[in-house]
Amino acid sequence: MLTDAVGELVEDGPTAVLVHTRRGVVRIARDAVVAVREIPPPMPRRPSWAAVARLERICADAWPSVVVRPLGQWRLRAAGGFTGRANSALVVGDPGVPVAEALREVRAFAVEHELAPRVQVAMGSPWQQAITAQGWTRDDTHPAGADVAVLVAELPGLAVPGPPRTEPAESDPAVGEPAESTPAADRAQSAPAADRAPGPAVGEPAAADLTGWLEPPVPVDGVALAIGEQPDEDWWRLTADHPLTRAQRHVLTAPGVEYVGYGVAREPDGEAVGVVRLAVVDGHLHVARLSVADGYRRRGVAVALMRAAAQWGMTRAGAQWCVLQVAEHNAPALGLYRRLGFRVHHRYQYLRPGSPTATST
């Protein structure tokens, strides 16, 4: 009688192989293998637009603008020009007025705050289609890049040290959605909280997730790690745009967000060589401003900061998922996060009016 084992095939010495199936690892003697057939990866699954909208709002709450003016379900945002995320209209859902009128409001708000009119909208969404139908186009003037990937990962897997992935996560570059590698019955446990219906257990890790392996950050290559509740001068020096403005301080310190952390990697003499900024919103750890000083890159400092961030998010704030936003042209950062197990949830794009506007930047 023949049976099948479907999963990732790896060697286990000269006499056996291991098959990593959805239900666990199966060990098979080599002489019992009759045939091996390669199966193509499953088709990618697109998260619902409701899930995309929810994750976009979580990220916006973790990166708060100085001025936020609701326009229906849209948000008009201004923060003195510090980052596109904090100085664009977040377009998710219904603005409560016709789209053409809503875009006039976006322009007027930008003029009021001396900004270039700009919207942030999920790529391929009905919201993007409605805006491009009004003549708005990709904002190639945005210095950080017009196209951004929103990546997610499970915190328990990120927090546990282990061998990095060598292959990129499967995704459809045209759609930008992750490959679905779990059966439908398992999706409620494997999808980010932003993909699930709200409930009291969303984003709450099981107690077992926090036992046995969570330890204080371990030094890497002589560099010690710490995450504090207040940014110090070294943290500001390595991560802020200079001169430092009140708007930057507002966005990065996130008044009103309960859990905000500032990670620093230091040499034994106290010199700061790496930093990261963290915020937890609705069970999601938002990671931003990860930076490592020249001369310390490719030494594991960034990975160590991410591991420490994951442990902090779980133990300090009960987060279960990690989310971050990376410009599509930043290939080194995308490669690092994919090796750490992140996958693309969706992508967004900055759009601007198709005709010139007389606004100050």
MIVEXVEX-79376 format. One record per residue: residue in one letter; y, z, x of N, C-alpha, C in turn. Coordinates in steps of 0.05 Angstrom, whole numbers, padded with zeros to 5 digits, always signed. Each point is the difference from the previous one (the first is absolute). Example, Ala and Ser with C-alpha at 12.3 -4.5 7.8 and 13.67 -1.06 7.14 Angstrom:
MIVEXVEX-79376
A-00114+00156+00264+00024+00000-00018+00024+00000+00018/S+00021-00014-00007+00024+00001+00016+00022+00014-00015/
END
This chain:
MIVEXVEX-79376
M-00024+00000+00017+00024+00000-00017+00025+00000+00018/L+00019-00018-00007+00024-00002+00016+00024+00013-00015/T+00017+00013+00016+00025+00011-00011+00023-00009+00016/D+00024+00001-00012+00025-00008+00014+00017+00024+00006/A+00015-00001+00022+00021+00019+00007+00025-00016+00006/V+00021+00005-00016+00024-00016+00003+00022+00018+00011/G+00012-00009+00022+00022+00015+00013+00005-00010+00028/E+00015+00015+00015+00007-00007+00028-00024+00006+00018/L-00008-00019+00016-00024+00003+00017+00009+00006+00028/V-00012+00022+00012+00006+00007+00028-00026+00008+00013/E-00001-00002+00027-00023+00007+00015-00004+00030+00001/D-00026+00008+00003-00006+00028+00004-00023+00002+00020/G+00006-00009+00025-00021+00000+00020-00017-00024-00001/P-00021-00002+00016-00017-00024+00002-00019-00003-00023/T-00005+00021-00016-00021-00001-00021+00010+00000-00028/A+00026+00004-00005+00010+00003-00027+00028-00011-00003/V+00008-00004-00025+00028-00007-00007+00009+00019-00022/L+00026+00002-00002+00012+00016-00022+00016-00018-00018/V-00003+00005-00026+00015-00015-00021+00018+00020-00014/H+00026-00003+00003+00019+00017-00013+00005-00011-00028/T-00014+00011-00020+00002-00009-00027+00021+00016-00015/R+00005-00007-00025+00020+00015-00016-00010+00028-00006/R-00026+00005+00001-00011+00026-00007-00008+00016+00024/G+00004-00010+00024-00007+00015+00024-00012-00019+00021/V-00009+00012+00022-00011-00015+00022-00031-00001-00003/V-00011-00024+00003-00028-00005-00001-00010-00009+00027/R-00021+00014+00011-00012-00007+00026-00025-00016-00005/I-00002-00023+00013-00022-00019-00005-00012-00007+00027/A-00026+00002+00003-00014-00009+00024+00003-00030+00003/R+00004-00008+00025+00005-00029+00005-00024-00017-00009/D-00024+00010+00004-00023-00016-00007-00005-00001-00030/A+00016+00015-00016-00002-00001-00029+00020-00020-00012/V+00019-00011+00017+00020-00018-00010-00013-00028-00002/V+00001-00011-00024-00011-00026-00005+00022-00022+00002/A+00024+00006-00010+00021-00020+00001+00027+00014+00000/V+00020-00013+00011+00028+00010+00000+00018-00022-00010/R+00016+00006-00019+00019-00021-00010+00028+00011-00001/E+00019-00015+00010+00028+00008+00000+00012-00005-00027/I+00014+00021-00011+00013-00002-00026+00030+00000+00004/P+00014-00019-00012+00030+00000+00004+00012+00025-00012/P+00024+00008+00010+00013+00023-00011+00008-00004-00029/P+00002+00022-00015+00008-00002-00029+00028-00011-00003/M+00005-00011-00023+00027-00010-00006+00019+00023-00001/P+00025-00003+00008+00020+00021-00001+00006+00008-00029/R+00007+00025-00004+00008+00010-00026+00029+00006+00001/R+00015-00010-00020+00028+00004-00001+00006+00026-00015/P+00016+00019+00011+00007+00023-00016+00018-00008-00023/S-00001+00015-00021+00017-00006-00023+00029+00002+00007/W+00017-00014-00015+00029+00002+00006+00010+00027-00007/A-00013+00014-00018+00008+00028-00006-00005+00017+00025/A-00023-00004+00014-00006+00014+00024+00020-00006+00022/V+00007-00026+00002+00020-00008+00020+00026+00014-00005/A+00009+00000-00026+00025+00013-00007+00000+00029+00007/R-00023+00014-00006-00001+00028+00006+00002+00006+00030/L-00015-00016+00016+00001+00005+00029+00028-00006+00011/E+00013-00021-00011+00027-00006+00009+00019+00023-00006/R-00003+00013-00023+00017+00023-00007-00006+00024+00018/I-00026+00004+00006-00007+00022+00019+00014-00004+00027/C-00002-00025+00010+00013-00005+00026+00030+00003-00001/A+00012-00008-00023+00029+00003-00003+00008+00030-00001/D-00016+00016-00014+00006+00028-00001-00003+00014+00027/A-00018-00010+00017-00004+00011+00027+00022-00009+00019/W+00015-00020-00007+00021-00012+00017+00026-00002-00017/P+00011+00023-00008+00021+00000-00021+00027-00010+00010/S+00012-00017-00016+00027-00010+00005+00020+00022-00006/V+00024-00004+00011+00022+00018-00006+00009-00003-00029/V+00002-00025-00009+00008-00006-00027-00023-00015-00013/V-00009+00010-00023-00021-00013-00016+00010-00002-00029/R+00003-00024-00010+00009-00005-00027-00021-00014-00016/P-00012+00013-00020-00021-00014-00015+00012-00024-00016/L-00016-00020-00002+00006-00023-00017-00026-00007-00015/G-00004+00014-00022-00026-00001-00013-00020+00012+00019/Q-00021-00016+00006-00020+00009+00020+00006-00008+00028/W+00022-00015+00004+00009-00007+00027+00016+00023+00012/R+00004-00001+00026+00017+00020+00013+00019-00015+00019/L+00026+00005-00005+00020-00011+00018+00005+00022+00021/R-00001-00008+00026+00000+00020+00022+00020-00007+00021/A+00013+00021+00011+00018-00004+00023-00001+00024+00018/A+00000-00006+00026+00000+00022+00020+00014-00010+00026/G+00024-00010-00004+00016-00007+00023-00011-00022+00018/G-00019-00016-00011-00012-00022+00015-00024+00008+00017/F-00008+00025-00001-00023+00009+00016-00026-00007-00014/T-00013-00021+00010-00025-00012-00008+00002-00015-00026/G-00015-00021-00002+00000-00016-00025-00011+00015-00023/R-00021+00017+00004-00012+00015-00021+00020+00018-00015/A+00019+00011+00015+00020+00018-00012+00025-00014-00009/N+00002-00026+00004+00025-00014-00007-00006-00027-00014/S-00020+00002-00018-00007-00023-00016-00007+00010-00028/A-00001-00019-00019-00009+00007-00027-00030-00001+00000/L-00013+00022-00007-00029+00001-00003-00007-00012-00028/V-00014-00022+00001-00005-00015-00025-00030+00005-00008/V-00004+00018-00019-00026+00004-00011+00004+00005-00030/G-00016-00014-00016+00002+00005-00029+00024-00014-00013/D+00009+00011-00022+00020-00013-00018+00028+00013+00006/P+00020-00017+00006+00027+00011+00004+00014+00009-00025/G-00012-00006-00024+00012+00008-00025+00021-00020-00010/V+00007-00020+00016+00019-00021-00008-00011-00026+00010/P+00010-00023-00009-00010-00025+00011+00003-00001+00030/V-00019-00014+00014-00001+00000+00029+00026-00010+00012/A+00012-00021-00012+00025-00011+00010+00022+00022+00000/E+00001+00015-00022+00020+00022-00001-00006+00022+00020/A-00026+00006+00003-00008+00021+00020+00008-00009+00028/L-00003-00025+00007+00007-00009+00026+00031+00000+00004/R+00015-00004-00021+00029+00004+00002+00007+00029+00007/E-00015+00018-00013+00003+00029+00007-00006+00005+00029/V-00021-00012+00010-00008+00003+00028+00023-00009+00019/R+00011-00023-00007+00023-00010+00016+00024+00019-00001/A+00006+00009-00024+00024+00017-00003-00004+00027+00015/F-00025+00010-00001-00006+00025+00015+00003-00004+00030/A-00010-00023+00010+00002-00006+00028+00029-00002+00009/V+00017-00013-00016+00028-00002+00007+00013+00028+00000/E-00007+00016-00020+00011+00027-00002-00006+00017+00025/H-00024-00005+00012-00008+00016+00023+00001-00015+00027/E+00014-00023-00001+00005-00016+00024-00027-00008+00013/L-00018-00010-00016-00026-00009+00010-00004-00030-00008/A-00018-00013+00014-00009-00026-00009-00019+00003-00024/P+00003-00016-00021-00019+00003-00022-00028-00007+00008/R-00019+00017-00007-00027-00004+00009-00019+00015-00019/V-00023-00012-00006-00020+00013-00016-00026+00002+00016/Q-00015+00021-00006-00026+00004+00012-00020-00003-00023/V-00019-00019+00003-00017-00006-00023-00028-00008+00011/A-00021+00009-00015-00027-00006+00008-00006-00030-00001/M-00012-00010+00022-00006-00029+00001-00021-00008-00020/G+00005-00023-00013-00019-00010-00020+00002+00013-00027/S+00018+00020-00003+00002+00014-00025+00016-00015-00021/P-00003+00007-00025+00017-00013-00020+00030+00006+00004/W+00005+00023+00012+00028+00007+00006+00012-00019+00020/Q-00015-00007+00021+00010-00019+00020+00004-00027-00013/Q-00019-00008-00017+00003-00026-00013+00025-00001-00017/A+00006+00021-00014+00024+00001-00017+00026-00002+00016/I+00000+00013+00024+00024+00000+00017+00003-00027+00014/T-00021-00011+00010+00002-00027+00013+00009-00021-00020/A-00008+00004-00025+00009-00019-00021+00030+00000-00004/Q+00013+00022+00009+00029+00003-00001+00014-00011+00025/G-00016-00012+00018+00011-00012+00024+00001+00018+00025/W-00011+00024-00002-00002+00017+00024-00022-00009+00018/T+00005+00003+00027-00019-00011+00020-00006+00022+00021/R-00020-00006+00016-00008+00018+00021+00023+00006+00019/D+00004+00026+00006+00023+00008+00016-00007-00001+00030/D+00004-00023+00011-00006-00004+00029+00021+00013+00018/T+00022+00011-00012+00020+00013+00016-00007+00029+00005/H-00020+00011-00014-00006+00028+00003-00011+00005+00028/P+00013+00017+00016-00007+00003+00029-00028+00010+00004/A-00011+00016-00018-00027+00011+00005-00022-00018-00011/G+00008-00022-00012-00020-00019-00011-00001+00002-00030/A-00004-00024-00012+00001-00001-00030-00026+00007-00013/D-00023-00003+00015-00026+00005-00012-00012+00025+00011/V-00010+00017-00018-00010+00027+00008-00027+00005-00013/A-00019+00010+00016-00026+00008-00010-00001+00030-00006/V-00010+00007-00023-00004+00028-00007-00030+00007+00004/L-00005+00018+00019-00027+00006+00009-00008+00028-00010/V-00026+00003-00007-00010+00026-00009-00026+00007+00015/A-00005+00026+00002-00025+00009+00013-00006+00028-00012/E-00026+00007+00000-00008+00026-00008+00005+00020+00023/L+00013+00022-00007+00007+00020+00021-00025+00013+00013/P-00021+00007-00014-00023+00012+00014-00010-00017+00022/G-00003-00027-00004-00009-00017+00021+00020-00004+00022/L+00025+00002-00006+00021-00003+00021+00002+00025+00017/A-00005+00023-00013+00003+00026+00015-00023+00005+00019/V-00023-00010-00006-00024+00005+00017+00000-00019+00023/P+00001+00010+00025-00002-00018+00023-00026-00016-00001/G+00002-00024+00009-00024-00017+00000+00006-00026+00014/P-00020-00017+00004+00005-00026+00013+00018-00018-00016/P+00021-00012+00012+00017-00017-00016-00014-00025-00009/R+00009-00011-00022-00011-00025-00010+00010-00023+00018/T-00018-00019+00005+00008-00022+00017+00006-00025-00016/E-00007+00000-00025+00005-00024-00017+00021+00007-00020/P+00017-00020-00007+00021+00005-00020-00013+00003-00028/A+00014+00014-00017-00010+00003-00028+00001-00027-00013/E-00020-00006-00017+00000-00025-00014+00022-00001-00021/S+00014-00022+00000+00021-00004-00021+00005-00029-00004/D+00010-00007-00022+00007-00027-00007+00029-00004+00006/P+00007-00016+00021+00028-00002+00008+00018-00012-00021/A-00012-00015-00019+00016-00012-00020+00007+00020-00022/V-00018+00018-00005+00004+00020-00021+00009+00027+00011/G-00010+00006+00024+00007+00025+00013-00014+00024-00011/E-00024-00004-00012-00014+00023-00012-00024+00006+00017/P-00009+00025+00000-00023+00008+00016-00026-00010-00011/A-00020-00003+00018-00027-00006-00009-00011+00025-00013/E-00015-00005-00022-00013+00023-00014-00028+00002+00010/S-00006+00022+00014-00026+00003+00012-00017+00021-00013/T+00009+00010-00023-00015+00020-00014-00007-00009-00028/P-00022+00009-00011-00007-00008-00027+00020+00010-00020/A+00000-00013-00024+00020+00007-00020-00003+00029-00008/A-00024+00011-00001-00004+00027-00008+00012+00020+00019/D+00005-00008+00025+00010+00018+00020+00030-00002+00003/R+00014-00019-00013+00028-00005+00005+00017+00023-00007/A-00006+00016-00020+00017+00022-00007+00001+00020+00022/Q-00020+00002+00018+00000+00018+00022+00012-00012+00025/S-00001-00027+00002+00009-00013+00025+00027-00012-00002/A+00012-00003-00023+00026-00013-00002+00022+00021+00005/P+00023-00009+00012+00022+00018+00004+00009+00012-00026/A+00012+00024+00001+00009+00013-00024+00019-00018-00015/A+00015-00017+00014+00019-00018-00014-00015-00020-00017/D-00026-00005+00005-00015-00018-00016-00013+00013-00024/R+00001+00027-00002-00015+00014-00021+00020+00010-00021/A-00011+00006-00023+00016+00012-00021+00009+00028+00009/P+00024+00008-00006+00010+00027+00008-00018+00021-00012/G-00003+00022+00014-00016+00022-00010+00003+00024+00019/P-00010+00023-00008+00005+00024+00017-00014-00001+00027/A-00021-00017+00002-00015-00001+00026+00009-00022+00018/V+00019-00017-00009+00008-00022+00017+00012+00010+00026/G-00010-00011+00022+00010+00007+00026-00008+00027+00010/E-00018+00014-00014-00009+00026+00009-00027-00002+00015/P-00002+00006+00025-00025-00002+00015-00019+00022-00008/A-00026-00005+00001-00020+00020-00004+00002+00021+00023/A-00008+00025-00006+00002+00021+00020-00017-00007+00025/A-00022-00014-00005-00018-00007+00023+00014-00018+00020/D+00019-00016-00010+00014-00018+00018+00016+00015+00021/L+00007+00025-00005+00018+00014+00018-00015+00021+00018/T-00026-00001+00000-00015+00020+00015-00015-00013+00023/G-00002+00015+00022-00018-00008+00021+00012-00016+00022/W+00020-00016-00006+00010-00019+00020+00030+00001+00004/L+00015+00010-00019+00029+00001+00003+00008+00021+00020/E+00012-00008+00021+00008+00018+00022+00029-00005+00007/P+00013+00018+00014+00028-00006+00010-00001-00025+00017/P+00022-00015+00000+00001-00025+00016-00008+00005+00029/V-00018-00017+00010-00010+00002+00027+00016-00017+00019/P+00008+00011+00023+00015-00017+00019-00015-00025+00008/V+00015-00022+00004-00012-00025+00007+00013-00009+00027/D-00017-00003+00020+00010-00009+00026+00022+00018+00010/G-00002+00026-00004+00020+00019+00009+00023+00003-00019/V+00001-00015-00022+00022+00001-00019-00007+00018-00023/A+00016+00020-00006-00005+00019-00022+00014-00010-00025/L-00012+00006-00023+00011-00009-00026+00008+00024-00017/A+00021-00004-00015+00009+00021-00019+00014-00013-00023/I-00003+00011-00024+00015-00010-00024+00015+00023-00012/G+00027-00003+00000+00017+00021-00010+00013-00007-00026/E+00014+00019-00013+00013-00005-00025+00029-00008+00003/Q+00011+00001+00025+00027-00008+00006+00000-00019+00024/P+00016-00021-00001+00002-00018+00023+00018+00012+00022/D-00009-00001+00025+00016+00010+00022+00015-00023+00013/E+00016+00007+00020+00016-00021+00013-00016-00022+00013/D-00023+00007+00011-00018-00020+00012-00010-00019-00021/W-00007+00011-00023-00010-00018-00022+00021-00020-00008/W+00024+00010-00004+00022-00018-00007+00005-00021+00021/R-00001+00009+00025+00006-00019+00023-00020-00023+00000/L-00026+00005-00006-00020-00021+00002-00002-00017-00024/T+00008+00010-00024-00005-00015-00024+00024-00010-00015/A+00023+00012+00003+00023-00007-00016+00015-00024+00011/D+00014-00014-00018+00020-00020+00009+00025+00015+00008/H+00012-00009+00022+00023+00014+00011+00025-00017-00002/P+00023+00011-00007+00004+00029-00005-00013+00009-00026/L-00008+00025+00000-00013+00012-00023+00020+00004-00023/T-00007-00009-00024+00018+00002-00023-00010+00021-00020/R+00017+00008-00018-00008+00018-00021-00021-00013-00018/A+00003-00027-00004-00020-00014-00016-00027+00001+00012/Q-00002-00004+00027-00026+00002+00013-00012+00027-00003/R+00017+00021+00003-00010+00027-00003-00011+00005-00028/H+00013-00011-00019-00009+00004-00028-00027-00014-00004/V-00002-00025+00008-00025-00014-00005-00024+00013+00015/L+00005+00007+00025-00022+00010+00017-00007+00029-00006/T+00019+00016-00010-00007+00028-00007-00008+00003-00029/A+00005-00020-00016-00010-00002-00028+00005+00025-00016/P+00025+00007-00005+00005+00024-00017-00015-00003-00027/G-00012+00021-00009-00015-00001-00025-00029-00005+00002/V-00009-00011+00023-00029-00004+00005-00011+00026+00012/E-00020+00011-00012-00010+00027+00009-00012+00000+00028/Y-00015-00021+00006-00015+00000+00025+00010-00023+00017/V+00016+00006+00021+00009-00020+00019-00006+00011+00028/G-00012-00016+00017-00008+00009+00027+00010-00018+00021/Y+00003+00011+00024+00011-00015+00023-00019+00005+00024/G-00016-00021+00006-00019+00002+00022+00013-00007+00027/V-00007+00015+00020+00010-00005+00027-00023+00003+00020/A-00003-00019+00018-00019+00001+00022+00016+00006+00026/R-00008+00020+00015+00015+00009+00024-00018+00001+00024/E+00013-00006+00023-00013+00005+00026+00001+00030+00005/P-00017+00009+00020+00001+00029+00006+00027+00011+00008/D+00017-00017+00011+00027+00009+00007+00019+00001-00024/G-00010-00008-00024+00016+00001-00024+00013-00026-00008/E-00003-00021+00017+00012-00025-00007-00013-00013-00024/A+00015-00008-00020-00010-00013-00024-00006-00029+00006/V-00025-00009-00006-00008-00027+00006-00010-00015-00025/G-00001+00013-00023-00008-00013-00025+00009+00016-00024/V+00006-00014-00022+00009+00014-00024-00011-00015-00024/V+00000+00014-00023-00007-00012-00026+00013+00017-00022/R+00006-00013-00022+00012+00013-00023-00019-00001-00023/L-00004+00022-00014-00020+00003-00021+00013+00011-00026/A-00010-00009-00023+00008+00012-00026-00023-00004-00019/V-00005+00021-00016-00022-00001-00020+00012-00001-00028/V-00008-00020-00015+00009-00004-00027-00024-00007-00017/D-00005+00016-00021-00022-00006-00019-00027-00005+00014/G-00007+00017+00018-00026-00002+00014-00002-00021+00021/H+00022-00014+00006+00000-00021+00020+00017+00008+00024/L-00011-00002+00024+00015+00005+00025+00013-00026+00008/H+00027+00000+00000+00015-00023+00008+00008+00003+00029/V-00008-00020+00016+00005+00001+00029+00021-00021+00008/A+00020+00008+00016+00021-00018+00008+00010+00008+00028/R+00015-00018+00012+00014+00005+00026-00019+00009+00022/L-00025-00010+00000-00018+00005+00022+00010-00014+00025/S+00005+00015+00021+00012-00012+00024-00011+00014+00025/V-00007-00016+00020-00010+00011+00025+00017-00011+00023/A+00008+00017+00018+00018-00008+00022-00014-00020+00018/D+00016-00017+00012-00010-00019+00021-00014+00016+00021/G-00023-00010+00010-00015+00013+00021-00022+00018-00011/Y+00001+00005-00027-00021+00017-00013-00015-00016-00021/R+00006-00025-00002-00014-00016-00020-00028-00008+00011/R-00018-00005-00020-00028-00007+00007-00014+00022+00015/R+00009+00025-00005-00014+00023+00012-00010+00019-00022/G-00001-00009-00024-00011+00016-00022+00020+00018-00014/V+00025+00000+00008+00020+00018-00011+00005-00006-00029/A+00003-00026-00007+00005-00007-00028-00024+00007-00018/V-00024-00005+00010-00024+00007-00016-00001+00030-00004/A+00006+00015+00021-00001+00030-00002+00020+00010-00019/L+00024-00012+00000+00021+00008-00020-00009-00006-00028/M-00014-00023-00004-00009-00006-00027-00022+00019-00009/R-00018+00007+00018-00021+00020-00007+00012+00027-00007/A+00019+00008+00016+00014+00026-00006+00015-00002-00026/A+00012-00023-00006+00015-00003-00025-00020+00002-00024/A-00023-00012+00003-00020+00001-00022-00009+00029-00005/Q-00005+00015+00022-00008+00028-00003+00022+00016-00013/W+00025-00004+00009+00022+00014-00012+00003-00006-00030/G-00002-00026-00007+00003-00007-00028-00021+00013-00018/M-00025+00002+00010-00022+00012-00016+00003+00030-00002/T+00004+00013+00023+00000+00029+00000+00026+00012-00010/R+00022-00013+00006+00026+00011-00008+00008-00007-00028/A-00007-00024-00009+00009-00009-00026-00022-00010-00019/G-00025+00001+00008-00021-00008-00017-00001-00030-00006/A+00011-00016+00018+00000-00029-00004-00028-00011+00005/Q-00006-00022-00012-00026-00013+00003+00002-00029+00010/W+00023-00012-00003+00004-00028+00008+00024-00002+00019/C-00001-00020+00017+00022-00006+00018+00011-00028-00008/V+00026-00003+00001+00013-00026-00006+00022-00004+00020/L+00003-00025+00008+00022-00007+00018+00008-00029-00005/Q+00024-00008+00009+00010-00026-00004+00007-00013+00027/V-00011-00024+00005+00002-00012+00026+00010-00029-00003/A+00020-00008+00015+00009-00028-00001-00023-00018+00009/E-00003-00022-00014-00022-00019+00005+00000-00012+00028/H+00024-00001+00012+00001-00012+00027-00007+00020+00022/N-00004+00025-00007-00006+00021+00019-00030+00001+00005/A-00010-00020+00015-00029-00002+00004-00012+00024+00014/P+00013+00011+00021-00012+00023+00013-00004+00024-00019/A+00020+00006-00017-00003+00022-00018-00022-00005-00021/L-00001-00025-00010-00020-00007-00020-00028+00003+00013/G-00003-00008+00025-00026+00003+00013-00008+00029+00004/L+00019+00017+00007-00006+00028+00004-00009+00012-00026/Y+00014-00005-00022-00007+00012-00026-00026-00010-00011/R-00006-00026+00005-00026-00010-00009-00023+00013+00015/R+00004+00004+00026-00021+00014+00016-00004+00029-00010/L+00021+00012-00011-00002+00027-00011-00012+00000-00028/G-00006-00023-00012-00012-00001-00026+00018-00006-00023/F+00025-00007+00006+00019-00007-00022-00007-00028-00011/R+00006-00004-00025-00003-00026-00013+00025-00007-00016/V+00004-00025-00005+00023-00009-00015-00004+00006-00030/H+00019+00015-00011+00000+00005-00029+00015-00023-00014/H+00024-00006+00010+00016-00022-00010+00021-00007+00020/R+00016-00020-00005+00022-00007+00017+00025-00003-00017/Y+00023+00006+00013+00025-00005-00014+00018-00017+00017/Q+00022-00009-00013+00018-00019+00014+00029+00007-00008/Y+00018-00004+00018+00028+00003-00006+00011-00028-00008/L+00015+00000-00022+00012-00024-00010+00030+00004-00002/R+00015-00022+00002+00029+00000-00002+00009-00023-00018/P+00025+00001-00009+00009-00023-00017-00001-00026+00016/G-00007-00021-00014-00002-00026+00013+00027-00011+00008/S+00022+00008-00014+00026-00010+00007+00015+00020+00016/P+00018-00008+00018+00015+00019+00016+00016+00020-00017/T+00002+00025+00009+00016+00020-00014+00019+00013+00019/A+00023+00006-00010+00021+00012+00018-00003+00030-00001/T-00020+00011+00014-00004+00029+00002+00000+00008+00029/S+00008+00025+00004+00000+00011+00027-00026+00012+00007/T-00010-00004+00025-00025+00013+00009+00006+00021+00020/
END
